[in-house]
Amino acid sequence: MHTRLLPLLCLLLLAGCAGPSVQTRDQSHRSTSNLEPEITELEALKNSRGRPLTPTERQALDSKAGIAFNLSPEETEEVRLFFQYFSRDKRDTVSRWMLRSEPHLEYVRAVLASHRLPQDLLALPYIESGYNVLAVSHSGAVGMWQFMPATARRFGLTVDWWLDERRDPYLSTVAAARYLKILHSQFGDWQLALAAYNAGEGAISRAMNSSGKQSFNSLAKSSAPIKDETRHYVPKFLAMLKITKNAKRLGFDAPDMRASKDLQEVRIPAGTDLAGLANHLGLSWEQFHALNPAYRRQVSPPDRATAAWVPKRLAQSATAYAAKPGSGSRMARGGETWWTLSRETGVPANVLQEANKGLSSPAAGKPVLVPLAACSLDVGGSPADYAPGKKAPASGVMTAQAGSSSKAVLPPASGQSTLYIVRSGDTLESVANRTGIGVQELISFNKANPKDALTPGTPLLIPAKGNPVQEAALQLKPQAQPQVQPQAVNPELNPNPRYKIIRRSGT
């Protein structure tokens, strides 16, 4: 998708993908939002003409949720308006959200079950981010569950120059479950807990104290100092929940709640060349990063080991590479300093020194790790920008030079591709039909060989509709593998999902 910035002799690890307090998730922030407007806009309430519902829609709207909701007549009408808005006006968008959620639903269900939380909460990421792991709001909330930095750190997520675990769908789901459990314990009511998830528990507590209102119903109708987004949050959530619970009945291609990524976790030593690892596995950087979006650089943190997810069939190869990683670095030239290399690459000099084991200067003729951005969201800034209380810089354009001036303009993350994990029996044609993307566009975007069978577990990226297929698309190298027989599916929640519940020590 992106051209190399330096000649092959000077290979760089190139970029690749498409602190307010916990009480104030909606404070002003410099980050550019890439949330789809359907998530935050309230046009459904302003422009709806009150179109009559079909019998099927009425049946879906009247279906019961697992969480008990006590809504006012006004809020019930809002649910209907949002229901029509999402199921009719924004049908294509919601279909894209459902497809995007598939790789995550089994794990979300398992985490909610392990925390004894209502399964209905799996609808929450739809209205938070559209299940986009790289989503960034205007307030600076990030990831599928839209955590602010302080809240993320409060629940054990790392947010620094090397990693942003708010983008990790596994770790952030565990953090969200813990946060939701605390909110429900604090307010004793799911409607207030959801409102607090949107606005922050401090904002809801202050609004309740100042207004004297003790229920979401009365609080939403009062003059309490809460934003309209929060007043309409519960009806919006309930509308989306009813759609997801009745997706097939409403004519959607319902997401497979038990779709498995078929991934395996691999331990990654400090300072590993991740771009080299991806290439070693026959994956493009875009594909590897779609599986591991928490990495903010194409080199793993030099001061700690991390974990990466790869297709199970490639786990052994990944482990071997991690044990003895290849170079994948540029070669240092005589007379270079960390400062001159920093000016060339845009990477802070202290970071270059840290990534190269603290050497005082580059050694001529020796490989140098250059940890460039993993994603357009991560371009620019310095490590100090990601200390607690600091705000992340806006994304930008990176220029790197080595003898000639090469410029790379990274695509905005708002054009986020959808991750699709190939399953047994999938073909390019069936995936294209499922995702609404033309076969040739899918082939071109993934650099797939139409003569090769798709291998189960292979990550495919589905381009966002309306985005042209770029000249240097993904470097997918399918490998012919025996087809895996599909496993029997239990209609109930799988008590032994193919993921482990990730817990941090002391939690």
VENMOZI-V664533 format. One record per residue. N is the residue number from 0. OMEGA is omega in whole degrees, 0 to 359 (none if undefined). Layout:
BEGIN
n->{N | N}
omega->{OMEGA | OMEGA}
END
This chain:
BEGIN
n->{0 | 1 | 2 | 3 | 4 | 5 | 6 | 7 | 8 | 9 | 10 | 11 | 12 | 13 | 14 | 15 | 16 | 17 | 18 | 19 | 20 | 21 | 22 | 23 | 24 | 25 | 26 | 27 | 28 | 29 | 30 | 31 | 32 | 33 | 34 | 35 | 36 | 37 | 38 | 39 | 40 | 41 | 42 | 43 | 44 | 45 | 46 | 47 | 48 | 49 | 50 | 51 | 52 | 53 | 54 | 55 | 56 | 57 | 58 | 59 | 60 | 61 | 62 | 63 | 64 | 65 | 66 | 67 | 68 | 69 | 70 | 71 | 72 | 73 | 74 | 75 | 76 | 77 | 78 | 79 | 80 | 81 | 82 | 83 | 84 | 85 | 86 | 87 | 88 | 89 | 90 | 91 | 92 | 93 | 94 | 95 | 96 | 97 | 98 | 99 | 100 | 101 | 102 | 103 | 104 | 105 | 106 | 107 | 108 | 109 | 110 | 111 | 112 | 113 | 114 | 115 | 116 | 117 | 118 | 119 | 120 | 121 | 122 | 123 | 124 | 125 | 126 | 127 | 128 | 129 | 130 | 131 | 132 | 133 | 134 | 135 | 136 | 137 | 138 | 139 | 140 | 141 | 142 | 143 | 144 | 145 | 146 | 147 | 148 | 149 | 150 | 151 | 152 | 153 | 154 | 155 | 156 | 157 | 158 | 159 | 160 | 161 | 162 | 163 | 164 | 165 | 166 | 167 | 168 | 169 | 170 | 171 | 172 | 173 | 174 | 175 | 176 | 177 | 178 | 179 | 180 | 181 | 182 | 183 | 184 | 185 | 186 | 187 | 188 | 189 | 190 | 191 | 192 | 193 | 194 | 195 | 196 | 197 | 198 | 199 | 200 | 201 | 202 | 203 | 204 | 205 | 206 | 207 | 208 | 209 | 210 | 211 | 212 | 213 | 214 | 215 | 216 | 217 | 218 | 219 | 220 | 221 | 222 | 223 | 224 | 225 | 226 | 227 | 228 | 229 | 230 | 231 | 232 | 233 | 234 | 235 | 236 | 237 | 238 | 239 | 240 | 241 | 242 | 243 | 244 | 245 | 246 | 247 | 248 | 249 | 250 | 251 | 252 | 253 | 254 | 255 | 256 | 257 | 258 | 259 | 260 | 261 | 262 | 263 | 264 | 265 | 266 | 267 | 268 | 269 | 270 | 271 | 272 | 273 | 274 | 275 | 276 | 277 | 278 | 279 | 280 | 281 | 282 | 283 | 284 | 285 | 286 | 287 | 288 | 289 | 290 | 291 | 292 | 293 | 294 | 295 | 296 | 297 | 298 | 299 | 300 | 301 | 302 | 303 | 304 | 305 | 306 | 307 | 308 | 309 | 310 | 311 | 312 | 313 | 314 | 315 | 316 | 317 | 318 | 319 | 320 | 321 | 322 | 323 | 324 | 325 | 326 | 327 | 328 | 329 | 330 | 331 | 332 | 333 | 334 | 335 | 336 | 337 | 338 | 339 | 340 | 341 | 342 | 343 | 344 | 345 | 346 | 347 | 348 | 349 | 350 | 351 | 352 | 353 | 354 | 355 | 356 | 357 | 358 | 359 | 360 | 361 | 362 | 363 | 364 | 365 | 366 | 367 | 368 | 369 | 370 | 371 | 372 | 373 | 374 | 375 | 376 | 377 | 378 | 379 | 380 | 381 | 382 | 383 | 384 | 385 | 386 | 387 | 388 | 389 | 390 | 391 | 392 | 393 | 394 | 395 | 396 | 397 | 398 | 399 | 400 | 401 | 402 | 403 | 404 | 405 | 406 | 407 | 408 | 409 | 410 | 411 | 412 | 413 | 414 | 415 | 416 | 417 | 418 | 419 | 420 | 421 | 422 | 423 | 424 | 425 | 426 | 427 | 428 | 429 | 430 | 431 | 432 | 433 | 434 | 435 | 436 | 437 | 438 | 439 | 440 | 441 | 442 | 443 | 444 | 445 | 446 | 447 | 448 | 449 | 450 | 451 | 452 | 453 | 454 | 455 | 456 | 457 | 458 | 459 | 460 | 461 | 462 | 463 | 464 | 465 | 466 | 467 | 468 | 469 | 470 | 471 | 472 | 473 | 474 | 475 | 476 | 477 | 478 | 479 | 480 | 481 | 482 | 483 | 484 | 485 | 486 | 487 | 488 | 489 | 490 | 491 | 492 | 493 | 494 | 495 | 496 | 497 | 498 | 499 | 500 | 501 | 502 | 503 | 504 | 505 | 506}
omega->{182 | 178 | 175 | 184 | 185 | 176 | 183 | 180 | 183 | 185 | 176 | 178 | 196 | 180 | 191 | 194 | 174 | none | 167 | 182 | 181 | 181 | 187 | 181 | 188 | 178 | 180 | 183 | 184 | 184 | 177 | 181 | 170 | 173 | 175 | 186 | 180 | 184 | 186 | 184 | 181 | 183 | 180 | 181 | 185 | 191 | 183 | 179 | 178 | 181 | 181 | 178 | 172 | 177 | 179 | 178 | 179 | 179 | 179 | 181 | 181 | 181 | 184 | 176 | 178 | 177 | 180 | 179 | 177 | 186 | 174 | 176 | 179 | 180 | 176 | 176 | 177 | 177 | 180 | 181 | 177 | 178 | 178 | 181 | 182 | 186 | 181 | 187 | 184 | 184 | 180 | 178 | 181 | 176 | 178 | 177 | 182 | 178 | 181 | 183 | 189 | 182 | 187 | 191 | 181 | 181 | 179 | 179 | 182 | 180 | 178 | 179 | 182 | 178 | 180 | 178 | 181 | 178 | 179 | 183 | 177 | 176 | 185 | 180 | 177 | 183 | 174 | 189 | 189 | 183 | 178 | 184 | 181 | 183 | 176 | 179 | 177 | 181 | 180 | 174 | 189 | 169 | 182 | 183 | 173 | 176 | 166 | 184 | 184 | 179 | 179 | 181 | 178 | 181 | 168 | 179 | 178 | 174 | 178 | 186 | 184 | 185 | 168 | 185 | 169 | 179 | 178 | 185 | 181 | 181 | 181 | 177 | 177 | 179 | 179 | 179 | 179 | 180 | 180 | 179 | 178 | 180 | 180 | 177 | 181 | 186 | 177 | 185 | 184 | 179 | 177 | 179 | 178 | 177 | 179 | 176 | 179 | 188 | 188 | 184 | 179 | 181 | 180 | 179 | 179 | 179 | 179 | 181 | 183 | 183 | 184 | 180 | 186 | 177 | 179 | 181 | 182 | 180 | 181 | 181 | 184 | 177 | 180 | 183 | 173 | 185 | 179 | 180 | 179 | 178 | 184 | 189 | 182 | 175 | 179 | 178 | 183 | 178 | 180 | 178 | 180 | 178 | 182 | 180 | 182 | 187 | 182 | 179 | 181 | 176 | 176 | 169 | 190 | 178 | 178 | 184 | 183 | 177 | 183 | 177 | 183 | 182 | 175 | 180 | 180 | 179 | 183 | 179 | 178 | 175 | 180 | 176 | 184 | 178 | 176 | 177 | 179 | 180 | 178 | 182 | 182 | 178 | 170 | 176 | 181 | 180 | 179 | 182 | 176 | 177 | 185 | 188 | 181 | 179 | 179 | 178 | 178 | 169 | 179 | 182 | 184 | 185 | 182 | 172 | 179 | 179 | 178 | 178 | 179 | 175 | 185 | 182 | 181 | 186 | 182 | 178 | 179 | 179 | 179 | 178 | 181 | 179 | 180 | 186 | 176 | 185 | 179 | 185 | 173 | 179 | 181 | 178 | 180 | 177 | 180 | 172 | 176 | 180 | 180 | 178 | 177 | 179 | 181 | 189 | 184 | 178 | 181 | 183 | 181 | 177 | 177 | 180 | 180 | 182 | 182 | 172 | 173 | 179 | 182 | 178 | 177 | 178 | 183 | 178 | 179 | 180 | 179 | 176 | 179 | 186 | 178 | 187 | 177 | 191 | 180 | 179 | 189 | 181 | 176 | 178 | 179 | 180 | 181 | 181 | 186 | 172 | 179 | 180 | 179 | 178 | 178 | 180 | 174 | 178 | 182 | 182 | 179 | 173 | 175 | 184 | 173 | 181 | 177 | 182 | 177 | 184 | 178 | 176 | 184 | 182 | 179 | 181 | 178 | 174 | 187 | 174 | 179 | 179 | 176 | 180 | 182 | 179 | 178 | 179 | 179 | 170 | 177 | 181 | 182 | 177 | 179 | 179 | 182 | 188 | 179 | 179 | 179 | 181 | 181 | 178 | 178 | 179 | 183 | 184 | 181 | 182 | 182 | 176 | 184 | 180 | 182 | 176 | 176 | 181 | 178 | 181 | 180 | 176 | 171 | 175 | 180 | 183 | 176 | 181 | 179 | 178 | 179 | 175 | 186 | 187 | 179 | 184 | 188 | 185 | 180 | 178 | 182 | 178 | 180 | 180 | 175 | 179 | 179 | 179 | 180 | 179 | 177 | 183 | 176 | 181 | 178 | 178 | 180 | 181 | 179 | 182 | 181 | 175 | 171 | 175 | 186 | 178 | 174 | 179 | 179 | 181 | none}
END
